[in-house]
Amino acid sequence: MSYLATSRFSSLAKGLLSVAFVCASSALLAGCGPRGESHTVDEIFTDAKAGYVSVASNLSPDVSTSLKTLSGSLDRLAGVGGAGDARPIAGEVAGTLTTLSAKAGYTARPALAELINQYRSIANSSGAPITLGAANLKLLAARTYSLLTAELNTSKFQL
């Protein structure tokens, strides 16, 4: 190869290397930036509950009663109304969700079963009391409200 061809190849390689470096650094910087994940646990819980409240109407009386009981228990788990041990309340929530899961849509049942298992795990845990209002309980209650909202937007526990 001639000197001219070698220098063109060298400048092309340097150019491609610099483009690759700029792309990689841009991707790294974009990947490390915030993606809307800056909500607090309280905001997540409040948003999930607001979504649930907006769709919780025009239900059959037995479903409405179960959902009111469940909502009160979820609020207590999230720390609304005081502190205490979450284990007995988690057992109540698991029982109510078990009753509702028989009427839930087919696509919601696996998620309900997973939530029921999580609540039973909390209810049956031994050791130190689990404090009402703990961040993990608020997130679990928010997830439950989100699933209830999805179910109320679709089959409304009427299967």
Salt bridges, closest charged atoms under 4 A:
GLU37 OE2 - ARG35 NH2 3.42
ASP42 OD1 - LYS138 NZ 2.35
GLU43 OE1 - HIS39 ND1 3.52
ASP62 OD2 - LYS103 NZ 2.44
ASP75 OD2 - LYS49 NZ 2.48
ASP85 OD2 - ARG87 NE 2.98
GLU92 OE1 - ARG76 NH2 2.90
